Amino acid sequence: MRSGVKVGIVSGVFAVMVGGAGYGAYNIVSAVSGDGGTAEGKAAKTGPPSDDEVQETSEKFFAAWEQGDAPTAADLTDNAVAAKDLLVAYAGQAHITKVKVTPGTAAGTTVPFSVSATVSYEGKSKPLAYKSELAVVRGKTTGKALVDWQPSVLHPDLKAGDTLVTGESVSPPIDAVDRDGVVLTKKKYPSLGPMLDTLRDRYGDKAGGTPGVELVIRHASEEAGDSPLVTLTKGKAGKLRTTIGAGVQAAAEKAVKQYDQSSVVAVKPSTGEVLAVANHREDAFDAAFQGKAAPGSTMKIVTAAMFIDNGVTAMNGPAPCPATATWQGAVFHNLKGMKPDESATLANSFARSCNTTFVKLIDGSDERPLTDESLTTEAQERFGLGKDWKTGIVSFDGSVPASGGPKRAANAIGQGDVQMNPLNVASVTATAITGTFRQPYLVSPKLDNRKVATARGLPSGTAAQLKQMMRLTATSGTGAQAMSGLGGDIGAKTGSAEVDGQETSNSWFTGFRGDISAAAMTEQGGHGGDAAGPIVAAVLRTGG
């Protein structure tokens, strides 16, 4: 059930023909061109709009917006069709009136402004105030100065495909609380904001509340819950208990702010409960739960498990680390400065994150051959990846396809076709150290009787070896610097994933401490221990 409001779409509020048939025909032409139309016989201007053009165009747009004249305001933009739809909704189904726009001082072609208005619905009214900005650009075909249309012009939180609606909420409000009853708010835990909207959408009718009347942003995605902007009549909030730990969440929020484009997830290995999820990104995307990216050498946890489960080698078995390794014509290297070690064990090569070891072993042995499907089988049947997880909100459950050719070797070191996010990698660590796959979840499956994913898990001997190898990595391997100072039973695995078009690799890191496992990713963060490592360590310090 979608949250939102029950409304009748008010059409025709702005759909009046201003200035007679000629003007109406002009609107049709300009809407098709998306560039404000053109005039015959006049040479189109070029170059950036002048200061006078910026002032004149923005003032005309603001005036038409204030007057509720959607056609005129839309024709002052470079995308009249999209602009008109949202301008009509603004005063129509959103019931926003008495609009007053106050421009600030322009910076080049960008004009900041503030908006004050009133939202009215069935005898109830509340003020609406916010700030936004617009840019004035040169029309590509007409040369006119036009507003560069973005939904955020009308409200900074609007994105492509979103609209505004006022009415009675379909989903009652919720007070989402953590595992100990602490209320989780968007203000205190910004990363949880979109998730709280989704939780309300999915579970508001199960939490015992009653609906109110609100102005909301209705997002284009069916999976995203509506975002309330103004409450005209308060509903009664129901209580929704989540698996989040407020202390762990606070640490995660603080940690990701240290590095741009970062995400982190923490889970409780003994239960699968998600303890924290945080993102620090310019695009506000939930990369922690929904991201799809190569996980780099954190994938070696799964690959090492495949070697052990299939009898190729063991923790203390042979796993040479040569300078290079060739697989079906593709040459693989280690990180710069890594010394070859032909006598290395799997534990040694794992702790040092030797790529060539994992490439050389990808074919197995004469007695224990591996195939293109072996890594996929291990990932799905042992670690539960790609098994349609039901976490309580939108999430991606990982993908480890059966790839042939050089990509088979690349997959083994977390490149190639493998895709994961911090949620998936945190779960991999949880499975590795307990031997049991427990699908992560944010809201108890008992609330809506959803069926969580299952997998066989690992033999106890495999899990014991993986856990010990991760301990070595955290204390004397590539994860030691990031994990220094952490007491208790700790383990880690680093990763760096190369991405086409990026000069710097993505930084990945996963680790455990007691009954907490965590994983983080920082886009273009470098080596695993450089950015993602400190994030994970900060989260693990909260308990264990």
Sequence and secondary structure as in RCSB ss.txt:
>XXXX:A:sequence
MRSGVKVGIVSGVFAVMVGGAGYGAYNIVSAVSGDGGTAEGKAAKTGPPSDDEVQETSEKFFAAWEQGDAPTAAD
LTDNAVAAKDLLVAYAGQAHITKVKVTPGTAAGTTVPFSVSATVSYEGKSKPLAYKSELAVVRGKTTGKALVDWQ
PSVLHPDLKAGDTLVTGESVSPPIDAVDRDGVVLTKKKYPSLGPMLDTLRDRYGDKAGGTPGVELVIRHASEEAG
DSPLVTLTKGKAGKLRTTIGAGVQAAAEKAVKQYDQSSVVAVKPSTGEVLAVANHREDAFDAAFQGKAAPGSTMK
IVTAAMFIDNGVTAMNGPAPCPATATWQGAVFHNLKGMKPDESATLANSFARSCNTTFVKLIDGSDERPLTDESL
TTEAQERFGLGKDWKTGIVSFDGSVPASGGPKRAANAIGQGDVQMNPLNVASVTATAITGTFRQPYLVSPKLDNR
KVATARGLPSGTAAQLKQMMRLTATSGTGAQAMSGLGGDIGAKTGSAEVDGQETSNSWFTGFRGDISAAAMTEQG
GHGGDAAGPIVAAVLRTGG
>XXXX:A:secstr
   SEE     SSS   TTHHHHHHHHHHHHHHTS    TT     SS  HHHHHHHHHHHHHHHHTT HHHHHH
TBS HHHHHHHHHHHHTTT EEEEEEEE   BTTEEEEEEEEEEEETTEEEEEEEEEEEEEEE TTT  EEE   
GGGT TT  TT EEEEEEESS  EEEE TTS B  TTT GGGHHHHHHHHHHHGGGTT B  EEEEEE SSTTS 
 EEEEEEE  B EEEE S  HHHHHHHHHHHTTSTTEEEEEEETTTTEEEEEEEE TT   HHHH  B  GGGGH
HHHHHHHHHTTS  TTSB  B SEEEETTEEEE  TT   BTT BHHHHHHHT HHHHHHTTTB SSSB  TTHH
HHIIIIIT TTS    SS     B     THHHHHHHTT TT BB HHHHHHHHHHHHHS     BSS GGGTT 
         HHHHHHHHHHHHHHHHHSTTHHHHTT  SSEEEEEEEE  TT SS EEEEEEEETTEEEEEEETT 
 STTTTHHHHHHHHHTT  
